[in-house]
């Protein structure tokens, strides 16, 4: 049986917003539509996306660097540290990005740490409409360090 951690999420969530250039307007439209819900939470975003959201909605946004300049990696680190609760990442599946490895790493970290992740508008709508979004919640995160130690012990290594 895998060892797990229960990570509490408070009623006020730390929500990070990211959008590739071709998806920024879609994300802005989504934020405007969901402004009454989002203003009850703390918003974070990568560089340009955060500047646009703040300018067009007057919602306070804590900004990281631009995605290609390390912002995706900053977000991934904050997820791993347990400082971000929800990822809304409108990425463009049809346009290759110069920082595709960073994008893949960010999505991997979001899954690894079991945070709610929306990559399109429909999923983001379902996420913010959920009663779980508005209250406290305990997400379950597998203890990957313990799993790795057990695997190494089984291999005769440490």
C-alpha positions in Angstrom: 0.0 0.0 0.0 1.5 3.3 -1.0 2.2 5.9 1.7 0.2 9.1 1.2 0.1 12.5 2.6 -3.1 14.5 3.1 -2.4 18.1 2.1 -5.0 20.5 3.3 -6.3 23.2 1.0 -8.0 26.2 2.6 -11.3 27.6 1.4 -9.4 30.5 -0.1 -7.3 28.8 -2.8 -4.0 30.0 -4.4 -4.9 29.8 -8.1 -2.3 30.2 -10.8 -3.2 31.4 -14.3 -1.1 30.7 -17.3 -1.9 31.1 -21.0 0.1 30.7 -24.2 0.0 33.8 -26.5 -2.7 32.3 -28.8 -4.9 31.5 -25.7 -4.5 34.7 -23.7 -7.8 36.2 -24.9 -9.6 33.0 -24.1 -8.2 33.0 -20.5 -9.0 36.7 -20.1 -12.6 36.1 -21.2 -12.8 33.2 -18.7 -11.4 35.3 -15.9 -13.8 38.2 -16.6 -16.7 35.7 -16.7 -15.6 34.1 -13.4 -14.5 37.4 -11.7 -17.0 37.1 -8.9 -15.7 33.6 -8.0 -12.0 34.4 -8.6 -12.0 37.6 -6.4 -12.6 35.3 -3.4 -9.2 33.6 -4.0 -5.6 34.6 -4.4 -4.4 34.8 -8.0 -1.0 34.1 -9.3 0.2 34.2 -12.9 3.2 34.1 -15.2 4.5 37.4 -16.5 2.4 38.7 -19.4 -0.7 36.8 -18.5 -0.6 38.3 -15.0 -0.2 41.8 -16.3 -3.1 41.4 -18.7 -5.4 39.9 -16.1 -4.6 42.6 -13.6 -5.0 45.4 -16.1 -8.3 44.1 -17.6 -10.0 42.9 -14.4 -8.5 45.0 -11.5 -8.0 41.7 -9.7 -4.7 41.6 -7.7 -2.3 39.1 -9.2 1.1 38.0 -7.9 3.3 37.6 -10.9 6.1 35.2 -11.7 8.5 35.6 -14.6 7.3 35.0 -18.2 6.9 31.3 -19.0 9.8 31.1 -21.5 12.0 33.0 -19.1 11.6 30.6 -16.2 8.0 31.4 -15.0 6.8 27.8 -15.7 9.6 26.5 -13.5 8.8 29.0 -10.8 5.2 27.8 -10.8 6.3 24.1 -10.7 8.6 24.9 -7.7 5.7 26.6 -5.8 3.4 23.6 -6.5 6.1 21.2 -5.2 6.4 23.4 -2.1 2.7 23.2 -1.5 2.1 26.9 -2.1 -0.2 26.7 -5.1 -3.6 24.9 -5.0 -5.0 25.1 -8.5 -3.5 25.4 -12.0 -5.5 27.0 -14.9 -3.2 26.6 -17.9 -4.7 27.4 -21.3 -1.9 26.0 -23.5 -1.9 25.7 -27.2 -1.8 22.1 -28.3 -1.3 23.0 -32.0 1.6 25.5 -31.7 5.1 24.3 -30.8 6.5 26.4 -28.0 10.2 27.1 -27.5 9.9 26.1 -23.9 7.9 22.9 -24.5 10.1 20.9 -22.0 9.2 23.4 -19.3 5.5 23.1 -20.1 5.6 19.3 -19.9 7.6 19.5 -16.7 5.0 21.8 -15.2 2.1 19.6 -16.1 4.0 16.6 -14.8 4.5 18.3 -11.4 0.8 19.3 -11.3 -0.2 15.7 -11.7 2.5 14.4 -9.4 1.3 16.7 -6.6 -2.3 16.0 -7.4 -3.5 19.6 -7.8 -6.6 20.4 -9.8 -5.6 21.4 -13.3 -7.6 22.9 -16.1 -6.1 23.1 -19.6 -9.3 24.4 -21.3 -12.2 26.6 -20.6 -14.8 23.8 -20.1 -12.6 22.1 -17.4 -11.9 25.5 -15.8 -15.6 26.2 -15.7 -16.4 22.8 -14.1 -13.5 23.4 -11.6 -14.7 26.8 -10.3 -18.3 25.6 -10.2 -17.5 22.7 -7.9 -18.5 23.0 -4.3 -15.0 21.6 -3.5 -13.5 24.8 -5.0 -15.3 26.9 -2.4 -14.5 25.0 0.8 -11.7 23.3 2.5 -10.4 20.1 0.9 -7.7 17.6 1.6 -5.9 16.4 -1.5 -4.0 13.1 -1.3 -0.4 13.1 -2.5 1.6 9.9 -2.7 4.8 9.9 -0.8 7.1 9.5 -3.8 10.3 9.6 -1.7 9.2 6.6 0.4 8.1 4.8 -2.8 11.6 5.4 -4.3 13.4 4.3 -1.1 11.3 1.1 -1.1 12.2 0.5 -4.8 15.9 1.1 -4.2 15.9 -1.2 -1.2 14.3 -3.9 -3.4 17.1 -3.4 -5.9 19.8 -3.7 -3.2 20.6 0.0 -3.4 20.2 2.9 -1.1 
